[in-house]
Amino acid sequence: MTDSRHSGNPRDPRVVDDLIERAKQHPLGVEFLSSGYIDSVAAGLETHAFTVEAARERLRREGESA
């Protein structure tokens, strides 16, 4: 089984999906993903800073369309 966190492309939609789902389960939640210091978020959620940026962009777009 392939771990989507290590697909090679930190902006891969599957990697971003996985990060958002993990943030929902994290004690600090999606708020941490959305507004925490990017290096802390990347370390805390075990991902690349570019993935954090991509997830934030997606969450902003989804928030604008809601």
N, C-alpha and C positions, 0 to 999 in steps of 0.2 A: 504494500500500500504506500502511495506517495503522500508525503506530508506537504500540503499546499503552501506552507510557510516557506518552503525551500524550493520553489519552482524555478528560480533563477531570475524572474522578473518581479521586482517588488511592487509593480503597479498592476500585475496580473489580476483581473477581476475575481478570480477564485481566492487569491491571497487576501484581497481586500474583504471579500465576503467572510472569510475565516476570521480575520482580525475583528471585524464588527461583531461577529457572533461571540468571540472570546471576550470582547469588551463588555458585552451584555451580561456575561457570567462573572466578570471580575468584580471584586468588592467595591472598587471605585467607579465602576460602570462606564457607560458611554460618555458621560460628562468628562471623565478623565481622558478618554480618547479624543474628545472634541476640543478640549481646552487646556489640557495639561502641558507642561513643558515637553517639547517634542522628544528630547533625548530620554527623559524619564518615562514617557509613554512607550517609546520604542523598547527600552530596557525592561520595563514592567510587563509589557505584553509580548516580549520576546519576538520582535519583528524589526524590520528596517525602517528608518525614518521616512523614506520615500513611500512606504506602505501606509504609514500614519498619515502623511499628507494626502495620499489618494483616498483614504477612508474619510478624512475630514472633508475633502471636496465632495465626495458622494453624499455624506450626511447633510452637508449644506444644500446640495441640489434637491435632495429628498425633502428637506425642511421647507424649501422655497415652493415646492410643488404641493405641499400639504395644505 
